[in-house]
């Protein structure tokens, strides 16, 4: 009889929850798609790009937006479903019929766990495939319309470079100024009256800007007060696809890799990081030995006719060794590649795990809406989704800038929602 009751309760809860979850998923998914169309697809349509390429730009981004939509849909649907059951006193009815609160929560937790596995599969397998196809499509676009993302009378900044364009028409630019740095890190300015965009055969991942009647002004460290310049009939300037498109920053190399591939990068960068630490420790120990040798030499020559100059020189050497050791202790070694690989690896798990955490958070939270039902769940759900979204991406930015450790940067938002959810859940189970 108990098993029969549990089955009835499970069916009833899922019958309320799953349709709401599906509607919430469509809501978030369409929000992401509409934003993608307005920001990315609209300029492509206006430039009369082939229909198949435009469709590929939509299809290849679907795994990413599906993965983004799943956790937020679970949070919103959990709040709305439990809010409706609570406002209609159905939670009280369940208790009066002999069902405990755990029997009401259990179907939602199982659903959240299943969705978490699906989200991880999408994030780890389908998302890299989609991102690779997305990058390939962007390359085709840059080949067909290399001036697509350049407009007349605009300034374009990327990767430490600045490009000023006057009149842009088809593949031609009339009036072009490029400010960047040469291989020695010295600033230079390239100016041309006419320039033509081409697709170079020798560089498949780049676009060539062939400038006519160009002038180059450059800095020279050995001649800082002089105006250094030169002229050329033609100059070929190459821009890689990943820098050429403003939106290509959204498609990082890490998004095209699986968790296993990222784990391999973590291990490689970890070895480099360990080598840097060992080199620092060796330098630290070497300074200790130099200090000891200097002190021993001073003690040995204390009774000899050692000059004041030699004594002062020894003290200066000791002081420089100590200062160097203090700086080593103060400045921790920060390997940006190791830090970035850890963030990318942890990021594969963060949003999928959030699916289960949002159910743990949303189910007890929804019961507190005594009289509001779906309305309360929808409004508070959107508010909480916004908080999590900004919290999550803010922590990712701090992690990439090495302000916070990678693990904290990625999982702190999940941890905060999990702790709050567990406190509310335990409180509800005890009532």
Order of alpha helices (4+ residues) and beta strands (2+ residues): alpha-alpha-alpha-alpha-alpha-alpha-alpha-beta-beta-beta-beta-beta-beta-alpha-alpha-alpha-alpha-alpha-alpha
